[in-house]
Amino acid sequence: MFHHSKDLQFNARVSRPDPYFANILLEQFGGENGELAAAMQYFTQAFGAKLPHPDKYDMLMDIATEEFSHLEIVGATIQMLLKGVNGELKDAADQSEIMQVMDGKATKETIIHAALSANPQFPIITGGGPTLRNSQGIPWCASYIHSNGDLTVDLRSNLASESRAKIVYEHLMKFTDDPYVKDTLSFLMTREVAHYKMFEAALDSIQPNFPPAVLQADPRFTQQYFNFSPEQSVRGPWNEGEMPGMGKQWEYVADPVSHVKETAGLTINEEDKTKELKATAKLDEKMSKVKSEEVKKADPEGVAQWSDYDSKA
């Protein structure tokens, strides 16, 4: 059950209309890294988390709801940036805000032209309001959503989503000199950072959480780093020394072509991995049971119901 408060989470303000920036800001309204995409991603992920991870269900729903509130902030900002481009254009053209955009030019057609140049859909299709399209007019698409049904995978997707959204806001701030709009963008950008840390903490609270999902990595192919840039070889912690958190050493394959030929397409191993393969198979079986029991224990007996209402209320 959602409860809508008509007051914005952050009081969005605009100094003057700016149809051009309104169009760019559509990236965070109907774009792939925008607020609607984030809200729908966390909203859909929450369903699979309800039984095995009810605490994470609560977190995902809370953050999804906040993302919807951010969508409202972005939409409100776009609407204010389009002031004078709506159905009251003839009257609004005489307002001081419009005159600031016109920079003293005599014709009110200037603001109409600016809106049309930025995005013809604003005055023609939507009547002067935001629409679920990105800055290029491409409609919002559900393919933007990443929901894989495994919470550790979903949380890692969310870390990436928050990172992308953060940098989009950072870039957007370069294209406006309106201090009020910059304040709004800074708030939204900062909340992406806050959500990132929430998801990071949630992922860390699920142990074990690596590798993602259930099955373990094949020990025969886990440690190799293939040097596919022989003329510009670079060594670093990603291909030498100990693998992070694995307790194993990287195996640097300097000449992948020769190595593949010598090992008959990686089917011949210099080191016997029989014991590790058996241990991996046992761990796969164990983790499969753990994950299965995790969900089964959370399933209620008898009639299933999503909410437990207080009968005394």
C-alpha positions as CSV (number, residue, x, y, z in Angstrom):
1,M,0.0,0.0,0.0
2,F,1.5,3.3,-1.1
3,H,0.7,6.6,0.6
4,H,1.4,9.7,-1.4
5,S,2.4,12.9,0.2
6,K,2.1,15.9,-2.1
7,D,5.2,17.5,-0.6
8,L,8.4,16.5,-2.4
9,Q,11.2,14.8,-0.5
10,F,13.4,17.6,-1.6
11,N,12.0,21.0,-2.5
12,A,12.8,21.3,-6.2
13,R,13.1,24.9,-7.4
14,V,14.0,26.5,-10.8
15,S,15.2,30.0,-11.4
16,R,13.9,30.3,-15.0
17,P,12.6,28.1,-17.8
18,D,15.1,26.1,-19.8
19,P,13.6,23.8,-22.4
20,Y,17.0,22.6,-23.6
21,F,18.0,21.3,-20.1
22,A,14.5,20.0,-19.5
23,N,15.0,17.7,-22.5
24,I,18.4,16.5,-21.2
25,L,16.9,15.9,-17.8
26,L,14.5,13.4,-19.4
27,E,17.4,10.9,-19.1
28,Q,16.6,10.6,-15.4
29,F,12.9,10.4,-16.0
30,G,12.5,7.9,-18.8
31,G,16.1,6.9,-19.6
32,E,17.8,3.6,-18.9
33,N,19.7,4.9,-15.9
34,G,16.8,7.1,-14.6
35,E,14.6,7.0,-11.5
36,L,11.8,5.0,-13.0
37,A,14.2,2.2,-14.0
38,A,15.7,2.1,-10.5
39,A,12.3,2.1,-8.9
40,M,11.0,-0.7,-11.0
41,Q,14.2,-2.7,-10.7
42,Y,14.1,-2.7,-6.9
43,F,10.4,-3.1,-6.8
44,T,10.5,-6.3,-8.9
45,Q,13.5,-7.7,-7.1
46,A,11.7,-7.4,-3.8
47,F,9.1,-10.1,-4.6
48,G,11.7,-12.8,-4.8
49,A,13.3,-11.6,-1.5
50,K,10.1,-11.6,0.5
51,L,10.3,-15.1,1.9
52,P,14.0,-16.0,2.2
53,H,15.1,-12.4,3.1
54,P,12.2,-10.4,4.6
55,D,14.5,-7.8,5.9
56,K,15.9,-7.2,2.4
57,Y,12.4,-7.2,1.0
58,D,11.7,-4.3,3.4
59,M,14.9,-2.5,2.3
60,L,14.2,-3.0,-1.5
61,M,10.6,-1.7,-1.2
62,D,11.7,1.3,0.9
63,I,14.4,2.3,-1.7
64,A,12.1,1.6,-4.6
65,T,9.5,3.9,-3.0
66,E,12.1,6.6,-2.5
67,E,13.1,6.2,-6.2
68,F,9.5,6.9,-7.1
69,S,9.7,10.0,-5.0
70,H,12.9,11.0,-6.9
71,L,11.0,10.4,-10.2
72,E,8.5,12.9,-9.0
73,I,11.2,15.4,-8.2
74,V,12.7,15.0,-11.7
75,G,9.3,15.3,-13.3
76,A,8.5,18.4,-11.3
77,T,11.8,20.0,-12.2
78,I,11.2,19.3,-15.9
79,Q,7.7,20.8,-15.7
80,M,9.1,24.0,-14.1
81,L,11.8,24.2,-16.7
82,L,9.1,24.1,-19.3
83,K,7.1,26.9,-17.8
84,G,5.6,28.9,-20.6
85,V,5.7,25.9,-23.0
86,N,2.3,24.5,-22.0
87,G,-1.2,25.2,-22.9
88,E,-1.0,28.7,-21.3
89,L,1.8,29.7,-23.6
90,K,0.2,33.0,-24.8
91,D,-0.3,34.2,-21.2
92,A,2.9,32.9,-19.8
93,A,5.0,34.5,-22.5
94,D,4.6,37.8,-20.7
95,Q,6.0,36.6,-17.4
96,S,9.3,37.7,-16.2
97,E,10.8,34.2,-16.2
98,I,10.0,33.9,-19.9
99,M,11.6,37.3,-20.6
100,Q,14.8,36.0,-19.0
101,V,14.9,33.1,-21.4
102,M,14.2,35.5,-24.3
103,D,17.1,37.7,-23.2
104,G,15.1,40.8,-24.2
105,K,14.2,39.5,-27.6
106,A,10.9,41.0,-28.9
107,T,9.0,37.9,-30.0
108,K,7.5,35.3,-27.8
109,E,8.0,32.9,-30.7
110,T,11.6,32.6,-29.5
111,I,10.6,30.5,-26.5
112,I,8.4,28.3,-28.7
113,H,11.3,27.8,-31.1
114,A,13.5,26.9,-28.1
115,A,11.1,24.3,-26.9
116,L,10.6,22.8,-30.4
117,S,14.3,22.7,-30.9
118,A,14.9,20.9,-27.6
119,N,12.2,18.3,-28.0
120,P,9.1,18.7,-30.3
121,Q,7.2,16.2,-28.1
122,F,7.0,18.8,-25.2
123,P,4.6,21.2,-26.9
124,I,3.1,19.0,-29.6
125,I,2.6,15.5,-28.0
126,T,2.6,16.0,-24.3
127,G,1.2,19.5,-24.1
128,G,4.2,20.8,-22.2
129,G,5.1,18.1,-19.7
130,P,7.6,15.3,-19.1
131,T,7.0,11.9,-20.7
132,L,8.5,8.5,-20.2
133,R,11.1,8.9,-22.9
134,N,14.8,9.7,-22.8
135,S,16.4,12.8,-24.2
136,Q,16.4,11.3,-27.7
137,G,12.7,10.6,-27.6
138,I,13.1,6.8,-27.2
139,P,10.3,5.3,-25.0
140,W,11.1,3.8,-21.6
141,C,11.7,0.0,-21.9
142,A,11.4,-2.8,-19.4
143,S,14.7,-4.2,-20.7
144,Y,16.4,-1.6,-18.6
145,I,15.5,-3.7,-15.5
146,H,17.8,-6.3,-14.0
147,S,16.1,-8.8,-11.8
148,N,17.7,-12.2,-11.7
149,G,15.9,-13.9,-8.8
150,D,19.1,-14.4,-6.8
151,L,19.5,-11.6,-4.2
152,T,23.3,-11.6,-4.3
153,V,23.2,-11.2,-8.1
154,D,20.5,-8.5,-7.8
155,L,22.3,-6.5,-5.2
156,R,25.4,-6.5,-7.4
157,S,23.3,-5.2,-10.3
158,N,22.0,-2.5,-8.0
159,L,25.5,-1.4,-7.1
160,A,26.2,-0.9,-10.8
161,S,22.8,0.8,-11.3
162,E,23.4,3.3,-8.5
163,S,26.9,4.0,-9.9
164,R,25.6,4.7,-13.3
165,A,22.8,7.0,-12.0
166,K,25.3,8.9,-9.9
167,I,27.6,9.7,-12.8
168,V,24.6,10.7,-15.0
169,Y,23.6,13.3,-12.4
170,E,27.3,14.4,-12.1
171,H,27.3,15.0,-15.9
172,L,23.9,16.7,-15.9
173,M,25.2,19.3,-13.4
174,K,27.7,20.4,-16.1
175,F,24.9,21.5,-18.4
176,T,23.0,23.9,-16.2
177,D,24.0,27.1,-14.4
178,D,20.7,27.3,-12.4
179,P,21.8,27.1,-8.7
180,Y,18.4,25.8,-7.7
181,V,18.5,23.0,-10.3
182,K,22.1,22.2,-9.3
183,D,21.0,21.8,-5.7
184,T,18.3,19.4,-6.7
185,L,20.7,17.4,-8.9
186,S,23.2,17.3,-6.0
187,F,20.6,15.9,-3.7
188,L,19.6,13.2,-6.1
189,M,23.2,12.3,-6.9
190,T,23.9,12.0,-3.1
191,R,21.0,9.7,-2.6
192,E,22.5,7.4,-5.2
193,V,25.6,7.2,-3.1
194,A,23.5,6.5,0.0
195,H,21.6,3.7,-1.8
196,Y,24.9,2.2,-3.0
197,K,26.1,1.9,0.6
198,M,22.8,0.4,1.7
199,F,23.0,-2.3,-1.0
200,E,26.7,-2.9,-0.2
201,A,25.8,-3.5,3.5
202,A,22.9,-5.7,2.5
203,L,25.1,-7.9,0.3
204,D,27.8,-8.1,3.0
205,S,25.1,-9.4,5.5
206,I,24.4,-12.4,3.2
207,Q,27.1,-15.0,3.8
208,P,28.4,-16.7,1.8
209,N,27.7,-14.4,-1.1
210,F,30.6,-15.4,-3.5
211,P,30.5,-16.6,-6.1
212,P,27.1,-15.2,-7.0
213,A,24.1,-17.7,-7.0
214,V,24.7,-21.4,-6.0
215,L,27.3,-23.3,-8.0
216,Q,31.0,-22.9,-7.3
217,A,33.6,-22.1,-9.9
218,D,35.5,-24.9,-11.6
219,P,38.9,-25.0,-9.9
220,R,40.6,-25.9,-13.2
221,F,39.8,-22.6,-14.8
222,T,39.5,-20.1,-11.9
223,Q,43.0,-18.8,-11.5
224,Q,44.2,-18.2,-15.1
225,Y,44.9,-14.8,-16.5
226,F,45.3,-15.0,-20.3
227,N,47.6,-12.3,-21.7
228,F,45.8,-11.4,-24.9
229,S,47.9,-8.2,-25.3
230,P,51.5,-9.7,-25.6
231,E,52.9,-6.5,-27.0
232,Q,51.7,-4.4,-24.2
233,S,51.7,-6.7,-21.2
234,V,50.7,-5.1,-17.9
235,R,51.0,-6.8,-14.5
236,G,48.9,-5.9,-11.5
237,P,46.8,-7.4,-8.6
238,W,44.4,-8.7,-11.2
239,N,46.9,-11.1,-12.7
240,E,49.8,-11.6,-10.2
241,G,50.1,-12.5,-6.6
242,E,47.1,-13.8,-4.6
243,M,43.6,-13.7,-5.9
244,P,41.4,-11.3,-3.7
245,G,39.6,-13.3,-1.1
246,M,40.4,-16.7,-2.7
247,G,43.6,-17.9,-1.0
248,K,45.0,-18.9,-4.4
249,Q,47.6,-17.5,-6.6
250,W,47.0,-16.1,-10.1
251,E,48.3,-18.2,-12.9
252,Y,49.7,-15.9,-15.6
253,V,49.4,-17.4,-19.1
254,A,51.9,-15.3,-21.1
255,D,51.2,-17.0,-24.4
256,P,47.5,-18.1,-24.6
257,V,47.7,-19.5,-28.1
258,S,50.6,-21.9,-27.3
259,H,49.0,-22.8,-23.9
260,V,45.7,-23.8,-25.5
261,K,47.4,-25.9,-28.1
262,E,49.7,-27.6,-25.5
263,T,46.7,-28.4,-23.3
264,A,44.4,-29.6,-26.1
265,G,42.0,-26.8,-25.6
266,L,42.4,-26.7,-21.8
267,T,41.5,-30.4,-21.4
268,I,44.9,-31.4,-20.2
269,N,45.9,-30.0,-16.8
270,E,49.5,-29.8,-15.6
271,E,48.2,-30.1,-12.0
272,D,45.9,-32.8,-10.7
273,K,42.7,-31.0,-9.6
274,T,40.8,-34.2,-8.7
275,K,40.5,-33.4,-5.0
276,E,39.5,-29.8,-5.7
277,L,36.9,-31.0,-8.2
278,K,35.4,-33.4,-5.6
279,A,35.4,-30.7,-3.0
280,T,33.6,-28.3,-5.4
281,A,31.0,-30.9,-6.2
282,K,30.3,-31.4,-2.5
283,L,30.1,-27.7,-1.9
284,D,27.7,-27.4,-4.9
285,E,25.4,-30.0,-3.3
286,K,25.6,-28.3,0.1
287,M,24.9,-24.9,-1.2
288,S,22.0,-26.2,-3.3
289,K,20.4,-27.7,-0.2
290,V,21.1,-24.5,1.8
291,K,19.4,-22.3,-0.8
292,S,16.5,-24.7,-1.2
293,E,15.9,-25.0,2.5
294,E,16.2,-21.3,2.9
295,V,13.2,-20.7,0.7
296,K,11.2,-23.8,1.9
297,K,11.5,-22.8,5.5
298,A,10.2,-19.3,4.7
299,D,7.1,-20.7,2.8
300,P,4.1,-20.7,5.1
301,E,2.0,-23.8,5.6
302,G,-1.6,-23.9,4.4
303,V,-3.1,-20.9,2.7
304,A,-0.5,-18.5,1.5
305,Q,-1.0,-14.8,2.3
306,W,1.4,-12.0,1.6
307,S,0.6,-9.8,4.6
308,D,-0.2,-10.6,8.2
309,Y,-2.9,-8.1,9.3
310,D,-3.6,-7.5,13.0
311,S,-7.1,-8.8,13.5
312,K,-7.5,-6.5,16.5
313,A,-6.9,-3.4,14.5
